[in-house]
Amino acid sequence: MKKVKWRDGIISQVLILMVLGILTSGIITFLTQKKISNESVKEQMEVLSAQTAQEVMLAIKEYPAYEWLIDYWYTHSDEMNVEYDVGYFEGTKTERKTRELIENNPAFSVKYADTQDINLLSDEYKKLYAEITYTWLTNRINQIKRTYKVDYLFALISDPPYEEQFFLFSGADAGAKRGQNYEEVYTLGTIAKVSESQQKAMSKALKFSEYLADAGAYVDYYAAFNIVNGHPVLIGVTYNLAEMQKNVESETWSGTVIAIGYQILLSAIFMISIYFFVLRPLKKVQASISLYGTTKSSELVEKNLGEVHLRNEIGQLAGDVVSMTKDIDDYVKQIETITAEEQRISTELALASRIQASTLPSRFPPFPHRKEFDIFASMDPAKEVGGDFYDFFMIDDDHLVLAIADVSGKGVPASLFMMISMIRIRNAFEQDLSPANVLKKVNEQTCANNPEEMFVSVWLGILEISTGRLTAVNAGHEYPAMAVGEEGQFEIVKDKHGFVVGGMEGIRFRDYTLQLEPGSKIFVYTDGVPEATDKDGNLFGLDRMLEALNSDPKASLSQILTNVRASVDSFVQEEEQFDDLTMMCLVYKGPQEQTEQKPKEE
């Protein structure tokens, strides 16, 4: 007996699985804790962002005429001459503007003026007032930004669909560069393009008053402030979470490593117990199974396992192994016989499938020298061989026979009955040009010798090529579908139904006629199309079939059949095909002058 190496033994495999389990548990713990921590950080940022936005709103509302100011800043942004980040120091332009405004309008209170007071000012002093308050407000926004340690703090106007942002003001840190370029602190009137995620965030903020959007290492918070002259005003707060996330990840790693250490200690104690009480006796049973794989001798296994005397599950396993090896010896002999038989049957079925396929017309176009019509057909059996068939052949230069049929049952019996029925239909046309008379004769022949009581549904037609007159008969088959003219849509033709062929002696069938105009199409099929079933037991049906037929009015005949099959496959999805699926389509192009000679028959 070949000795199993330690690395290939049960103990090493259990140890590997245990290590993988510990690592997997550690990874899950890490990811879970990281997610919980990130969510906690996000919630804290949402609260902090809301507080920051509230501070900004209060700062704006300190000016009683804040709505007038926002509207003025928005509509006169290109005219204003404002100072940024200058504070309240004496000697600044803003200080001089303030003194000029007060000296020329002694009754005017810059800090507490309302809209009525402002309207008493001239346009020059209105502009001066707007510039002064803008500088004061941006200084206040700068203080809020630094207090709350915000990465970006701003107010903007954005009209639906929010594709652009008009910046009213932005908070800046000391020494920050202002401008209209990316990553600069935006000045009044800067217009920036908006990403789809920002558009979504602003839309939700206006709908729910506030919204926090996760943007990777950043969180963007928007709060709806007011609607000024129909323009939505929002306060924006952005925090960079990169450093915070780095700290969270570091702490999470530390906790995960400690947890893994405890798991390793407990696993080592558990592994030692498993080895002495389970794995060591089980290894003896494993060695005996390996011995059987080498020797294929149940007698030797029985002798080897006779040394295992345990009163637990492992002892019972040893006895079961002995019984199993004896059963395997018996089964191997049976399987060898069965396998040989299955291979023989499989070979014969493959041959039968090829023979059946060769009996159906498979060359398209089948009559390349005839320009008055074209045909395309396909048959996909549910098993190796099927009971459906289609056929078409010329009786003479002016008559084309079309046939499609569905034999009861499936598999080899149905395929044999199908070939017999196909031959009988062809032979019957040598004596009569009436489809009804042909089926009557075929029915008589079938009923005369039908011990298995099989039957076949048939749609059979003869096209008079020179006139487009189609004479047909339906023996219990599916309704055909017809499209009239080149622009016509496929519709179901509810023709006269007779009884199936082979179902009863003495049945009479009735012909009916259809007039095909140039460009008209006729589509016939077996019940495998409308009765295709999805996982919930729903049928594909005629409506879906017509939708597929009419999905591409300019499609070729082969593409029409492909469209129907694709629609069926999409409907049933992974469900197994339970019935043969056969289709045939003909287009009548009308009488045409023959420009090519009919090829000689070989």
Solvent accessible surface area in square Angstrom, and as a share of the most:
residue,aa,sasa,rsa
1,M,139,0.62
2,K,167,0.71
3,K,178,0.75
4,V,42,0.24
5,K,112,0.48
6,W,164,0.57
7,R,155,0.56
8,D,78,0.40
9,G,4,0.04
10,I,44,0.22
11,I,30,0.15
12,S,4,0.02
13,Q,93,0.41
14,V,41,0.23
15,L,69,0.35
16,I,95,0.48
17,L,120,0.60
18,M,35,0.16
19,V,69,0.40
20,L,94,0.47
21,G,38,0.37
22,I,17,0.08
23,L,87,0.44
24,T,69,0.40
25,S,40,0.26
26,G,3,0.03
27,I,103,0.52
28,I,101,0.51
29,T,43,0.25
30,F,19,0.08
31,L,102,0.51
32,T,62,0.36
33,Q,84,0.38
34,K,59,0.25
35,K,139,0.59
36,I,97,0.49
37,S,32,0.21
38,N,45,0.23
39,E,84,0.38
40,S,44,0.28
41,V,13,0.08
42,K,61,0.26
43,E,109,0.49
44,Q,105,0.47
45,M,13,0.06
46,E,67,0.30
47,V,90,0.52
48,L,51,0.25
49,S,0,0.00
50,A,34,0.26
51,Q,89,0.40
52,T,0,0.00
53,A,1,0.01
54,Q,91,0.41
55,E,53,0.24
56,V,0,0.00
57,M,27,0.12
58,L,94,0.47
59,A,2,0.02
60,I,3,0.02
61,K,100,0.43
62,E,84,0.38
63,Y,7,0.03
64,P,68,0.43
65,A,1,0.01
66,Y,39,0.15
67,E,83,0.37
68,W,44,0.16
69,L,1,0.01
70,I,1,0.01
71,D,35,0.18
72,Y,24,0.09
73,W,3,0.01
74,Y,53,0.20
75,T,76,0.44
76,H,55,0.25
77,S,25,0.16
78,D,129,0.67
79,E,97,0.44
80,M,23,0.10
81,N,86,0.44
82,V,25,0.14
83,E,30,0.14
84,Y,52,0.20
85,D,57,0.30
86,V,36,0.21
87,G,22,0.21
88,Y,137,0.52
89,F,150,0.63
90,E,156,0.70
91,G,46,0.44
92,T,26,0.15
93,K,98,0.42
94,T,8,0.05
95,E,48,0.21
96,R,114,0.42
97,K,28,0.12
98,T,21,0.12
99,R,107,0.39
100,E,71,0.32
101,L,0,0.00
102,I,79,0.40
103,E,118,0.53
104,N,81,0.41
105,N,29,0.15
106,P,114,0.72
107,A,108,0.84
108,F,19,0.08
109,S,52,0.34
110,V,9,0.05
111,K,70,0.30
112,Y,154,0.58
113,A,0,0.00
114,D,58,0.30
115,T,60,0.35
116,Q,137,0.61
117,D,54,0.28
118,I,0,0.00
119,N,86,0.44
120,L,150,0.75
121,L,15,0.07
122,S,59,0.38
123,D,113,0.58
124,E,110,0.49
125,Y,37,0.14
126,K,38,0.16
127,K,60,0.25
128,L,22,0.11
129,Y,0,0.00
130,A,0,0.00
131,E,4,0.02
132,I,0,0.00
133,T,0,0.00
134,Y,0,0.00
135,T,1,0.00
136,W,45,0.16
137,L,2,0.01
138,T,0,0.00
139,N,11,0.06
140,R,83,0.30
141,I,0,0.00
142,N,3,0.02
143,Q,88,0.39
144,I,3,0.01
145,K,10,0.04
146,R,107,0.39
147,T,101,0.59
148,Y,48,0.18
149,K,168,0.71
150,V,6,0.03
151,D,55,0.28
152,Y,94,0.36
153,L,2,0.01
154,F,22,0.09
155,A,0,0.00
156,L,0,0.00
157,I,5,0.02
158,S,2,0.01
159,D,56,0.29
160,P,89,0.56
161,P,89,0.56
162,Y,30,0.11
163,E,101,0.45
164,E,78,0.35
165,Q,7,0.03
166,F,22,0.09
167,F,10,0.04
168,L,1,0.00
169,F,1,0.01
170,S,8,0.05
171,G,4,0.04
172,A,0,0.00
173,D,69,0.36
174,A,90,0.70
175,G,87,0.84
176,A,39,0.30
177,K,146,0.62
178,R,38,0.14
179,G,16,0.15
180,Q,115,0.51
181,N,99,0.51
182,Y,182,0.69
183,E,127,0.57
184,E,29,0.13
185,V,25,0.14
186,Y,37,0.14
187,T,23,0.14
188,L,16,0.08
189,G,17,0.16
190,T,4,0.02
191,I,104,0.53
192,A,21,0.16
193,K,162,0.69
194,V,13,0.08
195,S,55,0.35
196,E,149,0.67
197,S,73,0.47
198,Q,52,0.23
199,Q,44,0.19
200,K,113,0.48
201,A,1,0.01
202,M,0,0.00
203,S,48,0.31
204,K,66,0.28
205,A,0,0.00
206,L,48,0.24
207,K,153,0.65
208,F,119,0.50
209,S,74,0.48
210,E,74,0.33
211,Y,61,0.23
212,L,14,0.07
213,A,16,0.12
214,D,92,0.48
215,A,50,0.39
216,G,55,0.53
217,A,39,0.30
218,Y,78,0.30
219,V,2,0.01
220,D,21,0.11
221,Y,5,0.02
222,Y,3,0.01
223,A,4,0.03
224,A,32,0.25
225,F,24,0.10
226,N,40,0.21
227,I,98,0.50
228,V,9,0.05
229,N,111,0.57
230,G,59,0.57
231,H,50,0.22
232,P,10,0.06
233,V,0,0.00
234,L,0,0.00
235,I,0,0.00
236,G,1,0.01
237,V,1,0.01
238,T,12,0.07
239,Y,13,0.05
240,N,60,0.31
241,L,7,0.03
242,A,47,0.37
243,E,113,0.51
244,M,73,0.32
245,Q,52,0.23
246,K,137,0.58
247,N,77,0.40
248,V,21,0.12
249,E,64,0.29
250,S,65,0.42
251,E,128,0.57
252,T,13,0.08
253,W,129,0.45
254,S,64,0.41
255,G,41,0.39
256,T,3,0.02
257,V,93,0.53
258,I,108,0.55
259,A,33,0.26
260,I,36,0.18
261,G,38,0.36
262,Y,144,0.55
263,Q,52,0.23
264,I,96,0.49
265,L,111,0.55
266,L,121,0.60
267,S,21,0.13
268,A,48,0.37
269,I,105,0.53
270,F,114,0.48
271,M,21,0.09
272,I,108,0.55
273,S,50,0.32
274,I,39,0.20
275,Y,71,0.27
276,F,107,0.44
277,F,152,0.63
278,V,56,0.32
279,L,7,0.04
280,R,124,0.45
281,P,24,0.15
282,L,41,0.21
283,K,80,0.34
284,K,123,0.52
285,V,1,0.01
286,Q,50,0.22
287,A,21,0.16
288,S,0,0.00
289,I,78,0.40
290,S,42,0.27
291,L,15,0.07
292,Y,19,0.07
293,G,44,0.42
294,T,100,0.58
295,T,56,0.32
296,K,129,0.55
297,S,36,0.23
298,S,12,0.08
299,E,137,0.61
300,L,70,0.35
301,V,0,0.00
302,E,77,0.35
303,K,159,0.67
304,N,48,0.24
305,L,9,0.05
306,G,42,0.41
307,E,136,0.61
308,V,23,0.13
309,H,155,0.69
310,L,65,0.32
311,R,256,0.93
312,N,69,0.35
313,E,136,0.61
314,I,18,0.09
315,G,15,0.14
316,Q,124,0.55
317,L,70,0.35
318,A,6,0.04
319,G,39,0.38
320,D,77,0.40
321,V,5,0.03
322,V,22,0.13
323,S,62,0.40
324,M,86,0.39
325,T,1,0.01
326,K,91,0.38
327,D,67,0.35
328,I,54,0.28
329,D,42,0.22
330,D,78,0.40
331,Y,117,0.45
332,V,68,0.39
333,K,141,0.60
334,Q,102,0.45
335,I,99,0.50
336,E,114,0.51
337,T,98,0.57
338,I,95,0.48
339,T,55,0.32
340,A,62,0.48
341,E,77,0.35
342,E,104,0.46
343,Q,116,0.51
344,R,117,0.43
345,I,76,0.39
346,S,68,0.44
347,T,92,0.53
348,E,89,0.40
349,L,38,0.19
350,A,43,0.34
351,L,89,0.44
352,A,31,0.24
353,S,36,0.23
354,R,150,0.55
355,I,82,0.41
356,Q,5,0.02
357,A,60,0.47
358,S,88,0.57
359,T,45,0.26
360,L,12,0.06
361,P,28,0.18
362,S,89,0.57
363,R,184,0.67
364,F,55,0.23
365,P,72,0.46
366,P,29,0.18
367,F,36,0.15
368,P,56,0.35
369,H,18,0.08
370,R,33,0.12
371,K,70,0.30
372,E,12,0.05
373,F,6,0.03
374,D,41,0.21
375,I,2,0.01
376,F,54,0.22
377,A,4,0.03
378,S,31,0.20
379,M,30,0.14
380,D,53,0.27
381,P,47,0.30
382,A,29,0.22
383,K,115,0.49
384,E,94,0.42
385,V,2,0.01
386,G,0,0.00
387,G,0,0.00
388,D,0,0.00
389,F,1,0.00
390,Y,10,0.04
391,D,3,0.02
392,F,7,0.03
393,F,27,0.11
394,M,47,0.21
395,I,55,0.28
396,D,64,0.33
397,D,103,0.54
398,D,41,0.21
399,H,37,0.16
400,L,0,0.00
401,V,0,0.00
402,L,2,0.01
403,A,0,0.00
404,I,0,0.00
405,A,0,0.00
406,D,21,0.11
407,V,3,0.02
408,S,28,0.18
409,G,54,0.52
410,K,76,0.32
411,G,10,0.10
412,V,61,0.35
413,P,81,0.51
414,A,0,0.00
415,S,7,0.04
416,L,101,0.50
417,F,21,0.09
418,M,0,0.00
419,M,49,0.22
420,I,80,0.41
421,S,2,0.01
422,M,12,0.06
423,I,98,0.50
424,R,52,0.19
425,I,4,0.02
426,R,96,0.35
427,N,76,0.39
428,A,1,0.01
429,F,10,0.04
430,E,145,0.65
431,Q,134,0.60
432,D,50,0.26
433,L,83,0.41
434,S,24,0.15
435,P,0,0.00
436,A,8,0.06
437,N,74,0.38
438,V,1,0.01
439,L,0,0.00
440,K,82,0.35
441,K,66,0.28
442,V,2,0.01
443,N,1,0.00
444,E,90,0.40
445,Q,65,0.29
446,T,2,0.01
447,C,23,0.14
448,A,85,0.66
449,N,112,0.57
450,N,28,0.14
451,P,112,0.70
452,E,134,0.60
453,E,144,0.65
454,M,29,0.13
455,F,84,0.35
456,V,1,0.01
457,S,14,0.09
458,V,1,0.00
459,W,1,0.00
460,L,0,0.00
461,G,0,0.00
462,I,9,0.04
463,L,0,0.00
464,E,52,0.23
465,I,3,0.01
466,S,56,0.36
467,T,71,0.41
468,G,0,0.00
469,R,116,0.42
470,L,0,0.00
471,T,25,0.14
472,A,0,0.00
473,V,2,0.01
474,N,1,0.01
475,A,0,0.00
476,G,32,0.31
477,H,7,0.03
478,E,47,0.21
479,Y,68,0.26
480,P,1,0.00
481,A,0,0.00
482,M,17,0.07
483,A,2,0.02
484,V,78,0.45
485,G,12,0.12
486,E,125,0.56
487,E,135,0.60
488,G,27,0.26
489,Q,90,0.40
490,F,11,0.05
491,E,115,0.51
492,I,37,0.19
493,V,33,0.19
494,K,159,0.67
495,D,16,0.08
496,K,103,0.44
497,H,87,0.39
498,G,27,0.26
499,F,94,0.39
500,V,22,0.13
501,V,0,0.00
502,G,9,0.09
503,G,37,0.36
504,M,109,0.49
505,E,125,0.56
506,G,64,0.62
507,I,32,0.16
508,R,196,0.72
509,F,17,0.07
510,R,165,0.60
511,D,49,0.25
512,Y,24,0.09
513,T,66,0.38
514,L,28,0.14
515,Q,104,0.46
516,L,2,0.01
517,E,87,0.39
518,P,78,0.49
519,G,8,0.08
520,S,0,0.00
521,K,28,0.12
522,I,3,0.01
523,F,0,0.00
524,V,5,0.03
525,Y,2,0.01
526,T,0,0.00
527,D,31,0.16
528,G,4,0.03
529,V,0,0.00
530,P,11,0.07
531,E,64,0.29
532,A,8,0.06
533,T,39,0.23
534,D,22,0.11
535,K,147,0.62
536,D,101,0.52
537,G,48,0.46
538,N,77,0.39
539,L,99,0.49
540,F,1,0.00
541,G,23,0.22
542,L,57,0.28
543,D,116,0.60
544,R,104,0.38
545,M,0,0.00
546,L,36,0.18
547,E,124,0.55
548,A,8,0.06
549,L,3,0.02
550,N,36,0.18
551,S,74,0.48
552,D,58,0.30
553,P,75,0.47
554,K,161,0.68
555,A,13,0.10
556,S,66,0.43
557,L,13,0.07
558,S,43,0.28
559,Q,73,0.33
560,I,4,0.02
561,L,5,0.03
562,T,73,0.43
563,N,31,0.16
564,V,0,0.00
565,R,61,0.22
566,A,55,0.43
567,S,35,0.23
568,V,4,0.03
569,D,62,0.32
570,S,78,0.51
571,F,36,0.15
572,V,21,0.12
573,Q,131,0.58
574,E,170,0.76
575,E,74,0.33
576,E,156,0.70
577,Q,58,0.26
578,F,94,0.39
579,D,20,0.10
580,D,3,0.02
581,L,4,0.02
582,T,0,0.00
583,M,3,0.01
584,M,4,0.02
585,C,1,0.00
586,L,2,0.01
587,V,17,0.10
588,Y,2,0.01
589,K,92,0.39
590,G,1,0.01
591,P,89,0.56
592,Q,78,0.35
593,E,152,0.68
594,Q,79,0.35
595,T,113,0.66
596,E,88,0.40
597,Q,167,0.74
598,K,111,0.47
599,P,75,0.47
600,K,191,0.81
601,E,148,0.66
602,E,218,0.98
